[in-house]
Amino acid sequence: MITYKKITGLLLLALLISGIEGHAQVNGIFQKAKDKATKAIEKKIDNNTTGEEGKSANKLEDHTSTVVAGDSLIFAEDFSAFQPGTTATSFKSNGAATIRMVAGQKGNWLDLGDREIYKFSNPLNYPRRFTISFDIIAKAEQVKDIAPLTFGFAGDNSVQHYASNIGTYVQLHYYDTNQVNIGSSKPEKFVNTTFDLEPWINRPLHIVLSVNGERMAVHLNDVKLADAVLFSPTEAKNFYITAPWRYANDSGVLVSNFKVSGFKE
């Protein structure tokens, strides 16, 4: 026989079980909400991180610029007047200024012998504002086979001694794959920057030096690496190239398509 006391106990037990289940359901709802909030926060952090990284990447991409070349030709040399194997008379060197052809490339190229320096045979009278452009082919199995190559402007036109980093210079560190040093002895200036040289093995890399008075801007394949005061007002300008001091595995560097242009007033 079911008594009042038993009925009351059963009711209390039912209420207790119902309360436990309700509490579990509430906890489950809170946990789901918490999980959603956590995921939302994580997503926001990821989006912010991606955004900042994207901004940094864009800054690097925005490093490019369009070069304004001179419109009044002063000097040009593509070595088309010379037969392969002969000596280029438009350049002088402490070694040989031998003309070569490059497989897969058009035209003739000046082959830079290791530890040799090259300058124009006849010094040029540069105007205050001018550009000098040329192409470089670094011929190699791998970029690390080539020691640094330097070009720039010296105070004299002598080629008696091999030396790098003379006067105002740009030095391409091929064996470091991406290091480029830009500097000057008068005034003392040094800029260390980067440019990926590895993709430019066995294909022409276009160089433009844009000079305006004491300032010079350096462009590699239309990428501006520097624009700074790199000349003293009274310093003479004689363009030069110093070949790498070492080539490994039958590598080499060749240059061509020189063009010096001023600007019409």
Secondary structure as GFF3:
##gff-version 3
##sequence-region A 1 265
A	DSSP	alpha_helix	4	61	.	.	.	ID=ss1
A	DSSP	beta_strand	72	77	.	.	.	ID=ss2
A	DSSP	beta_strand	91	93	.	.	.	ID=ss3
A	DSSP	beta_strand	98	101	.	.	.	ID=ss4
A	DSSP	beta_strand	108	112	.	.	.	ID=ss5
A	DSSP	beta_strand	117	120	.	.	.	ID=ss6
A	DSSP	beta_strand	129	139	.	.	.	ID=ss7
A	DSSP	three_ten_helix	143	145	.	.	.	ID=ss8
A	DSSP	beta_strand	149	154	.	.	.	ID=ss9
A	DSSP	beta_strand	168	173	.	.	.	ID=ss10
A	DSSP	three_ten_helix	174	176	.	.	.	ID=ss11
A	DSSP	beta_strand	179	184	.	.	.	ID=ss12
A	DSSP	beta_strand	189	194	.	.	.	ID=ss13
A	DSSP	three_ten_helix	198	200	.	.	.	ID=ss14
A	DSSP	beta_strand	205	212	.	.	.	ID=ss15
A	DSSP	beta_strand	215	220	.	.	.	ID=ss16
A	DSSP	beta_strand	223	229	.	.	.	ID=ss17
A	DSSP	beta_strand	238	242	.	.	.	ID=ss18
A	DSSP	beta_strand	252	262	.	.	.	ID=ss19
###
